[in-house]
Amino acid sequence: MRIEKLDSSTKKNLLEDLLKRSPNSYGKYEASVKEILDCVKNRGDEAVFAYTKQFDGAVTDASNIQVTEEEIQEAYGLVDESLLAVIRKSKENIRVYHEKQRQYSWFDSKPDGTILGQKITPLERVGVYVPGGKAAYPSSVLMNIMPAKVAGVDEIIMVTPPGKDGKVTPTTLVAAKEAGAGRIYKVGGAQAVAALAFGTESIPKVDKIVGPGNIYVALAKKSVYGYVNIDSIAGPSEILVLADETANPRYVAADLLSQAEHDEMASAILVTTSMELAEKVSEQTDIFVRELSRGEIIRKSLDNYGHILVADTLEDAIDAANEIASEHLEIMTANPFEVMTRIRNAGAIFIGENSSEPLGDYFAGPNHVLPTNGTARFFSPLSVDDFIKKSSIISYSREALEAAHRDIEAFAEAERLTAHANSVRVRFQED
């Protein structure tokens, strides 16, 4: 990995480099995505079936697009019992963590008859997109469905691309069943997003779409926002390790590569105060790359978006971490909890040398759907909050309104909204 001195110039170049990975830079694909969305919106199932055959090589129709209970049971027979046990442990950890995020309706009443409050209502129907194709991601199934279940969503619809044989990966089906998906449909890509957003003869329209996907899925979600809500527009994965001279170089190198193996656009960055650590980590990454199965992808990822930045002080290193606002941030310093208190921008923070990033991906409980491309400055991880809506509650007695009506009327008159003022005034006029 390249080693650079951290200064204003290298930091500026790095930030500009990372922004090139943003879904906002995928303009050349937008026309293709729009064509797919329009086609599904206008032709419904017919378009969905045609695109599934074109892009996935699978023949689907109204009779087989929905996964059957028999297919789910078949999947259970194909998943190793030990893996099923791990899926169930992970699901429980995710459930327990997200239970702590639940919000409740509240009401505040006063002696004069004023009642103010907030009503929490789960979304009625949510669509969960799960990638398919070359890899299966049962962890993504759990992370997207479990917060919705905890929130109390009435119906969870899952979509995922089938293989050429028309089947869905067994581990994906098992994880979906365990998590509580209501219906599962064999469709992926932008056409799946369109089906969820607009509805077709077979697939019902949802209120919100969540879940990661490729460039086409990301742009499709961005385009249908407004017809439905979405969680976020996910970019390529990224990790930043913040370390001092006390860090173990083997651990740091291994953790950097855990994200670099996702794809060639993944970002892996070490910010450290130790040149000695920087050199050892660089050497160790070369050793690991030769040993790991996805070594070619890792090598390209590191060549494109891998950086080791050496800072003069820990304060400079922390400032850089906050500016980069990484999806995953690991802290491997002498006092990691103290450093954590100074972190303002990060999707998930992993504290100490034993808290490696895959803990968050698979097992610990916090959600692994996280803000990317610097959006951790203003976005949060997927949570129960994403699957609820809030309604304000207002109730005034006549006594309470009488005490306030002149103030309300004055405010409305100042804005020249006389009908607003009249709406209150009429209640205190003689017939």
Helices and strands as residue ranges (DSSP letters): E 3-5, H 8-19, G 23-25, G 27-29, H 30-43, H 45-56, H 69-78, H 81-99, E 106-109, E 115-122, E 125-129, H 138-151, E 155-160, H 170-179, E 183-186, H 189-198, E 208-210, H 215-224, E 229-230, E 238-243, H 249-260, E 267-272, H 275-291, H 295-305, E 306-310, H 314-324, E 328-332, H 336-340, E 348-351, H 358-362, G 375-377, G 384-387, E 388-395, H 398-414, H 418-425, G 426-428
